[in-house]
Amino acid sequence: MYEYKVWMKILLVAWGMVSTVCANADSMFVKRVAPSVINHDNGQITLDYGSVRFADFKLKGDLKNAGHPIRLVIRESAIPIPLPSTGPEPIGVRYLDTKVIATHHFTTTPLRRADGRLMDDNRRVMPFRYVDIYGWKGQFSPELVESNYAVAPDFQRRGGVTFFGSEQAKSLNRLWRLMDSTLESTSFAGVFVDGDRERLPYEADGYINALGWYYLVGDTVTPRKTFAYLVEHPSWPTEWQAHLIFMAWADYLYTGDKQWLKEQYDWLKTVSLLDVIDNKGLVNIENLNKSQKKALKVTYPMGDIVDWPKNQRDGHDMRPYNTVTNAFIYKGLVDMQNIALALGNDKDATRFSDGARRIKQALNEQARDTNGLFVDGVGSSHSSAHSLFIPWGFGLVNGDTSVLENALKARVQAYQGGFPCSVFAAQFLLETYFEAGLDDEAIALMLNRSLRGWFNMLDRYDATVTHEAWDVSFKDNEDWTHAWGAAPANVIPKYVIGIRPLEAGWKTWTFQPSPALQASFKAQFPTPLGMIKASYDMTSQRYTLTVPANSVAHVKIRDEVFELQTGTHSF
């Protein structure tokens, strides 16, 4: 995902030489999976496992086939030939064409050495859904194959949502199933990774993954293991530093664990980049001095990313004083102010507040044009979609936002109603729309059928895991196992169903179903205080809500606002 000057780090990890990344004995759990469909066609047997998983594949020969070579094609794609993004190296959409000698015992198909990254006990796993078997003689039985897939030991499907009663419901269900399958499959390493090609944790990927994890799994083991790795191995994009703060604040909101937050505090202060703000009131990462680089554990060139791949930046003008970069730093400082207050450090809270105020003032004075739009950076005259929705969504705009709203709608229309950004930045665009009360626009984006949306993955490629980019045409080495594209895993619970914590540990939380939702639903989400259950019947227009003990639900239904205490309520 990040083809930058970090190739030595990637190379070391690829060959399993970074000991801190390698999985411990308890870092994964192995599950058996059987093919859901077996097709026979002119001597070819095709196994369909129903979903892409990181797994091995074993074959056993019967009396007719033992001792004979069998050709196997193991692939992610439904297309039985390599896609354009597949190359000779283990990158992109995975495809393996190999031969094995069938024996009377299960023989594990040899996978590439790179497929052992992050695995333990010399286990190798490859993401695949289909296996084609050539050269098999006679009848074939599913008992002659065995496949085991890796999943995080704390993965347990505790939360979820099902929609009913409309075409919108069918689409939302397809989208939710994609999210559900993505979080399970990509947990294979016991830490959140950016996909199969690199198999490395990155802060932005980890943040989006963790947000969905809280709603589906409700456990902190994998998010915190990912966080711990990133403290030791921070990555290169400037904006990714802020995502570690986002991860920490989200952990506190969803768990209420103040002790863990306290243990991370010193590192969070470092990555806040508060001390990197210069006399312009902004951050130019090119001006990092030696002591700042050392504090950040920088062993490679840092730089602004805005979005990835580059062709997803909507033409963003990459200026040294970058609007998007500074907006992320601003949001990180706002979260750091809240973290400092939660830990009783009022002095630090004031420093973070002052830093955020300086950036906000500088961006509004130096990076807005005469129409009121944010431009891409100081000295730029261009406004990418990112320079519209990211500052707006992060609270950098005071007063009327209609000019930003209209400009952003125009950018979406320019992309045929699809996302004017990558699968990663979609997280923040959707948040901006929902927070602004533009629910119709947000849901239309989530369900759009253009080239730039999740339904392109579903309809064109029959995806069961979110891809690194909207389409292979946007990235010639994209992989198909990227949970950084799984924004709806948290956006659907938070904004469509409308359940999210207001106070740390879910002591108070919202139930505010989107007015743009045109479907009945049943949902449940785990919290430290117990399971929240919610349902809605569109015909009777009745809601049922279960409020866990020691928590209070702040409910907003249409124009009615009220609170509910512990218990099950119908209204």
N, C-alpha and C positions, 0 to 999 in steps of 0.2 A: 504494500500500500504506500509506503513512504520511501520511494527510490531516491535516496539522498546520500550524503556522505557518511553513512553509517554501515557501509557494506561489510567492514571487518567484524562489527558486532553481530550482524546477521549471519555471517559465515560461521562464526564460532558457535552460535546457537544452533545453526542448521546441523552441525555435526555433533551436537550434544556435549560441547566442551565447557559450557557455562554451568557450573555445578549448582548454582542457586536456582536455576530454572528447572533442572531435572526433577521429575516428579518423585515424591517420596512414596513409600509403600502404601500409605493411606490416601494418596492423592487422587485415586480413581477407583471406580467400581466397574466391574465387567458384567455385562448382561448378554444372555443368549438371545438371538433374534432369528426367526425363521422367515423364508420368503413368503410373501403374501400371495404372489401369483407365479405360476410356472407355465411357460408357453413352449410348445414343441413346434418347430417349423422347418421342414426340409433338412433334417439332421442337425439343426441348431436348437439348443435348449437355452431359454432366457429366464433367469430368475429376477423377479422384481421384489425388492424388500420393502417397498412402499414408501420409504423415506431415506434420505441421505443420512448416514451415520458414519462415525469414525470407527472402523471395525477391521477385523482380519477375515480371512476366508480360508476354509479348509475343505478338502475334497477326499473322499474315500472311494476306491474302486470296488466293483463287485466282480464276480467270476469272469465276466466277459471283458472287463476293462482294466483290471489290475495288471500292472506291468506295462501299460501302453501310454504313450504321450497324449495328453489332453490339452487342447488350446483353450485358454481362458481370456476373456476380455472383461475387465472390471472397470466400471465407468460411473460417473455421476449423472451424465446427461442421458435423456431418453433417446437422443440422436445417436445411433450406433457407430458413429465415426467421430474422431476428435474435432472439437470446436476450434475456431481460429485462435482462441487464446491458449490452447494446449501446445506446449513445446516439449523438447527433449528433456528438460529439467522438470523436477516435481513442482511446477507452478501452474497457476491457472486452473481451468476446469479439468479435473483429474480423469485420467484414462490410462489403463495399463493393459498391454497385450503381451501375454506370456504363455509359456508351456510348462506343464508339470507332468511327472510320471505318477499315474494313479497307483496306489498300493492298497492292501487290505486294511490299512490303518489310515486315520485322518492325517493328511499331509497339509501343512500350512503353506499357502501360496507365498513365495518370497516377495516381500515389498522392498521398496528402496530404503536405503539407510536413513534418509531424511524422514521417513515415516516413523522412526523411533524417537524423534524429538519429543521431549517432555514425558515420555513413557517410562515405566519401570519394568523390571524383570525381563529386559530385552524384548518387550512387546512392541510390535509395530502395528499401526493402524492407518488406514487410508480412507478418506471420505468417498463413499460410493453408495449407489442404490441398486444398480443392475449388474448382473454377471451373465455373460454369454459363454456357453460351453459348446465347443466344437469337437467332433471326433468321437463322441460317445456312442457306444454300441448297445443296441437293445433298449430295454425299458430303463427309465430313470426314476429314482425315488428321492424325495426330499430328505430322507434319512441319511443320504450319502453326502450331504453338505452340512457344514457347521460354520456359523459366524458369530463372533462375540464382539460387542461394541463397548467402548469406554464411555463412562459418564461420571461426573463429579459425585463423590460419595454422599454429599449432602443434598443431591438433587432428589426432590420428592414433589410430585405435582400436587400441590395443596390448593392453589388458587386457579381460577379460570372463569370464563364467561361464555354463555351461549345466548344467541339472539333468535327471535322467532317472529313470524307473521308478516314479512315483507321482503321485497327484493333487496332492500338495504340490509336487512338481517342476514340474508344469504351471503352478501359480499363481506359483511363484517365478520361472519363466521369463518369464511375462507382466509381472511386476513389474520384473524386470531389463531387459527390452526397453524399458519405459517410461523407466527411468532412463537407459539408453544414449542413446535418442533425445533425451531432455531435455538432456543435457549437450552433445550436438552442436548441436542447434538453438539453444539459448540462448547459444552462444559467438559469435553472429553479429557482435557489436560489437568483438571482440578484447579485451574486458574482461567480467567477470561483472556482469550487470545484474539488476535486480529484476524485470524483465519488460517487456512491450511498452508499457504505459501510461506509465510514467515513464522507462524506459530510463536508469536511474541505478545506479551501484554503491552498495551498502549493505553494512556490515560483516557483519551476520548472514547475508545472502544469499551474500556472497562466501565466508564460511567454509564453509558447507555445500556450496557449489559446488566449492570447492577440494578438500575431502576426497574427493569423488567423482572429481574430475579426476585426482588422484594415482593412483587405481586403474585408471581407464579410459585415460588419456592418458599419465600419468607425466612430464609436463613442467611447468616452472615459469614459462614466459613469461606466460601469461594470468593466473595467480594473482598474480604479482608486479606486473604492470601494474595490476591491480585494486587491490592494496595501495598502490601509489604514488599512484593517484588519491585513495584514501581518506585518505592522509596530508594531502593538500592540501585535501580537501573532506570532513571528517568529518561524520557525520549526527547527528540530534538525540537518539535514545533513549540514555538513560544506559547501559543494558546493552550497547548496540552497541559502546561503547568497548572493553569487554573482548574482544569478538569479534576485534578487530584483533590483540590479543595472542594469541588462539587461532590466528589465521591464521599469525602469525609462528612460534609454537612448532610448529605442524603442518609448516610449510615446513622447519624445522630437522630434525624427526624424519624426514621423508620424503626429505630431500636430504643432510643432514649438512653443509650449507654454513654454516659459522660466520661467514664474512666478510659475507655478506648480512645475517645476523642482527645482527652488530655495527653495520652501517650503519643499522639501524632502531632501535637501542637507545634513543636519547634520546627519540624520539617515543613509544616503548612505555612508557617511564617516565612520560611525561606522561599518557597515557590510562589508566594503571593506577589513577588517582584516589587513590593512596596519601595524597597531601597533603590530600585532601578529607575523610578520616575525621575526625570531630569527637570531642568529649569523651564522647559516648555509645558510642564505639567503632564507629560505623556511618556510612554516607554518606546524607545528605539532599541531593539534587541541587538543591533549591530554595535552599540556602544557599551556592551558588557565589558567591565574591567576584569583583570586577572582574579582578584579576590572574589568577585561575584560569580565568575565561572567556577572557581573552586568550590564555593558554597553550594552551587547548584549541581555539582558533580558532573560538569560538562566536560566531556572528552571528545566532542565532535562539534561541528558548527551548528549553532542554534539558528533558527530562522522562522519567519511567519509562514503559516500554511493556508489560512483562510478556509480552504476547502480542498478536497482531493478526490480524484485526479484534477490536474490543473484545468482541464476543459469543463469542470463543473463549477468554476468560479464566476460564471456569468460575466466574463471579461474584466474581473476585478483588477484595478490598477495597483500593483504592489509597491506601495510607497514605504519609506523607512518609518515614518510615523503613521502606522496603519490603523484605520478606524476600527476594523473588526478585531484586530489583535488587542487594541486598547479597551474595546468593549468587553472582551473576555476577562482582561485583567481587572477592569472595573467590577464586573460581577463577582470575581474571586474575592476582591477586597470587601464587597458588601457581605458576602458569606463569612469572611474572616471576622468582620465586625460582630456578626451574630455568634460565631464560635467563641470569640473572646468574651462576649457578654455571658454566654452559657457557662463558661468556665470561671466567671467572676473576675476577669481581667479587664477592668474598666479603662485603664490607661492604654492598653493595647487597642481596645475597641475604638477609642478616640483617634488613635493614629491611623487605623484602617479606614475609619470614616473620613478623616481628612484626606487620605490618599485617594479614596473614591471620589470625593468632592472635587479634587483638583483635576482628575481625569475627565469627569463629567463636564466641568466648566471649560476645559481646554478643547474637548471635542466639539462642544456646542459653539465655541468661538472660532475655532480654526478649521473645522472639518464639516461645515454646513454651507450650502450654497444659498443664493438669494431666494430660492424657492422653498427653503426650509428643509431640503433633503440632505442627509449625510452623504458626503462624497467618500471615496475609498481611502483617502488619507490626506494629510496636510499637503497642499499644493496640487491635489488632483481636481479634475473637473468631472470625473465619471462616478456614477452611483450604481454599483452592482446591487443585485437583490440582497446580498449578504449585508451590505452597508445600510440597507433599509430595515430588514427584520431583526438583525441581531442587536443593534443599539436600541431599537424600539422595544424588543422583548425583554431586554435587560434593564429597562427603566431609565434610559439616558435621555428620554424625551419628556419635557414638562408641557402640559397643556394639550392643545389640539394636535391629534396625530393623523388627521384626514389626508394630508398631503402625502404622508408615508404610506397610508393605506391604499390610496389611489395608485401611487407609483408601483407598489408591490403587486397589486392586482394586474397592472399592465405587464409586469415582468412574467407573471404566471400565464397570462393570455398569450404572451410571445412564445411560450413553450407549449402551446396547444393544451393548456390547462394542466400541465404537468409541473413537477418541481423545478424551479430555476436554480437548483443546487443539488448537491450529492445526497446519497442515502443517509450520510452522517448528519449533514446540516438540516435535513428534514426534521430532526428532533426539535430544533430551535424555531424553525418556521412554524411548525404546528403549535408549539407552545405559545408563540407570539399571537397567532390567530385566535386560539382559544382564550387566552388571557384578555384579549381585546374584545371578546364577545362575538367574534366572527366565526361562530361554530359551523355555519353552513359552508363557508369557504374552506374551513379546516377539514371537514368530513369529505367534501368534494375532492380535495387534494389527496386525502388518504385513499379514496376509492377510484381515483382517476384511471382511465384506460389508455393513457398516452404511453409513449416510449419511456417516460420518466415517472414511473410509479411502481408500486409493488405488484400491480396486476399485470404489468409487463413480464415480471418474473414468473408469476403464476400461469398466465395464459400462454405465453410464448415458450417457456422453458419448463413448465410443470414443476416449479420450485417447491421444495419442502424445507429449505433453509434460505435465509436472506442472502443475497449476493453482495459482493463488494461494491458494485456499481449498478446503476439502473439497467444497463445492457452491456453485453460484451463489446459492442461497438464503441463504448466510451473508454474502455481500458483493455489493452491487448493482453494483459496478463492477470486479469481479475480472477479471483477465486470465488467459489459459490458457497462459502461457509463463513460469512462475515456477520456477526451479531451486531456490528456497529450500524447495520441497516435495520435493526429491530425496534425502532422507535415506537410503533404501535403497541408493543408489549407493555409499555408504561402509559402511553398516551390514551389508549382505550380505557383502562381502569381509572386514570386520573381525570380525564376530561369528558369522555363519552358517558361512562357510568357515573363519573364525578365523585370518586372516593379517593381522598388523599389526606395525609396527616396535616394538621394545623399546628399541633404542639408535639414536641419530641416524645417519641414512644407511643404515639396515637392516643394520648390522653384526651385530646379533642381532634375531631376530624370532620371532613365535609361529606355530605351526600348531596350532590347537585347534578343530576342527570342533564345531559346536554339537551337544550330545546330543539336541536337539529336531529336528534335521534328519533327515527320513525320505526320503532320495533319494540316488541316485548323482549324481556331479558331475564335471565337468572345468573347471578354472579356470586362468587365468594372469594375473599382475599384474606390471607393470614396476617395477623399482627401479633406482637408480643403479649397482648392482652386477650387474645382469642380470635376466633374467626368472625369477620364481618360478612354477613349474607344479605344480599339485596335482590329483589325481583320486582318486575313491573309487568302488568297485564294491560296491553294496549286497548283491549275491548272494554274492560271495566274501568280503565284508567286508575287502577289501584296499585299502590306500592306496598311492599313488605320489607322491613329492614330489621336486622338483628344487630343490636349494639352490645359489644363485649363489656364485661364487668370493668368498672373503674374508668370508663371512657364516656365521652359525650359527643353525640353527632350533631353537627350544625347542618340543618336541612334547608335547602332552597328548592322548592318545586314551583315552577312558573314564577308568580309574584309573591308567593307565600314563603315566609322565613320563620323557622322555629327550631327548638332544640329537643333532642330525645335522649333519655337516660338509658341505663342498662335494661336490656330486655328485647323482646320481639314486638314490633309495632306494625300495624296496618293503617294506611291513610290514603 
